Amino acid sequence: MSDEPRWLDTQEQAAWLGFVKITRLLFARLDQELSARSGLSHSDYVVLVVLSAQSDRRMRMGMLAELTTESRSRLSHHIARLEQAGWVRREDDATDRRGSVAILTDKGFATLEKAAPGHVEDVRRHLFDHLSAAEVRTLAEITAKVNAALERKA
């Protein structure tokens, strides 16, 4: 086995730098627009969306951390900020007292409902409006493949 790094070729380097730039610019723009419109950060929005997808709008903190790709410590601080805004509340888990559950409040759900249409339009305008249907399918395939590989190694 060689100690020599597997350097990126010209096409890989261009793809990598383009990926880095698009993700930074896209999330900065989405965060800015979402915050201006609703007072939510993109990370806040993701937490509220994940909770809203549950039939009872609640989820164990460990699972929420996994689904939002936040560390447990970071999520705990994040939830504390969302609690201060009245969008989320935290309770001990009745089935396991060692854990806690984050619960989307009615105020949080209303905030999400108000923010979602504009945010979806921003995502469409900044990303999907620039892609063909075939490119969207390819993007979905690429992200699924890379996410699966990363999750296997986690």
N, C-alpha and C positions, 0 to 999 in steps of 0.2 A: 504494500500500500504506500502510495506516494505521500510525502508531507507537503507537496506542492498544492496550494489552494486551487479549487476549480473556479477560475476567474470567469466572470460573465463575458459572453461575447458581445459584439456591438448591438445586436438586436435585443438580447436579454437586458443589457444595460439600459437601452432606450425604454424598453417595456417597464423595467423596475423603476427608473426615475420618473417615468410618466405616471405609474401607479402611485408612487409616493406623493407626487405633486397633486394629482387629482383627489386623493383621499384627504390631504391636508386642506386644499382649497374648498372642496365640496363640504366637508364637515365644518369648516370655519364659516362658510357662507350660510349653511343650514342653521348652525348654532346662532349666528347673528340675527337672522331673520326670525327664527323661532322666539328668541329672547325679546326682540323688539315687539313682536306681535302679542306674545302671551306671558312673558316673564319666565318661561321655561328654558332651561338649557337642553341641549340634545340628549344629554345623559338623563336628565329629569324625565324627558318625554319617553325615553326607552323604558325606564322603570314603571312609569304610569301605564304605558301600553301593555307591558308584560302582566302587570297586576289586573288590568281591565280585561284581559283575555281569559281570566279565570272566572268560572261561573259565580263564585262567591267573592271575587275581587280580593283574594288573599293568597299568600304564598309564604312558605317557610323561607327564612332569610338565606339559608344555604343554597336552596334551589334558585332563589332570585339572583344571588350572586353569580351562580353558574350561568344562568340564562342572559344576564346583562353583561357578562364578562368583566365584572368588577371583583376585586378581592373582597373577602368578608369584612375586613377592617375598613376598607374604603366605602363599601356599601353601608356599613353601620353609620359612618359619618354622613353619608349621602342621605340616608333615611332620616337621620336627625334633622337635617336641613328641610327635607320635605315635610316632616312633622311640624316644624316651626311655621311653615306656610299653610298648614292645615290640610295638605293634600293626601297625606298618608298618616296612619297611626300604627303603632307597634304594640303587640300583645304577646304574652307568654304563650307558647304552643301548648294547648290543652292535652295533646297526645304525647308530648315529650317536653317536660319542664326545663330541659337543658337548652332548648332552642326558643326562638321567637318567630313571630309571624308578622309580616308587613301587610297592612290592609289599606286598600285604596278607599279614601273617604268620598262621600257624595261631592264635596267641594273639589276634590282632586279629579273625580270623574267628569264633573262639569268643566273644569279647566281643560282637561284632555279633549273633551268633545268640542270645545270652542277652538282649540289649537289645531286639531287634526286636519280639517279641510285645507287650511293655508299651508300647513307643513307638507301634506301630500302634494299639493300643487307645486310647492317649491322643489320637492324631490323630482317630480315629473319635469318641471321646467329646466332644472339644472342637470339632470341625468338622462331620463328616458326619452325626452323630446329630441335628443341628439342621436338616438340609436334606432336602427331598424328592428323589426320584430325578431329577425334572425340574430342580430347582435345581442338583444336582450336574452334570448335563449342561450347563446354562447356565454354571456356574462353569468347567467344563473348556473350553467354547467361548471364554469371555471370556479366560481365561489364555492359551490357545493363540494367540488373535488378538493380544493385547498383547505376548506373548513374541516372536512372529514379527516384529512391527513393531520391537521393541527390538533384536532380533538383526540385522535388516537395516541398522539405523543404527549398529551397533557397529563 
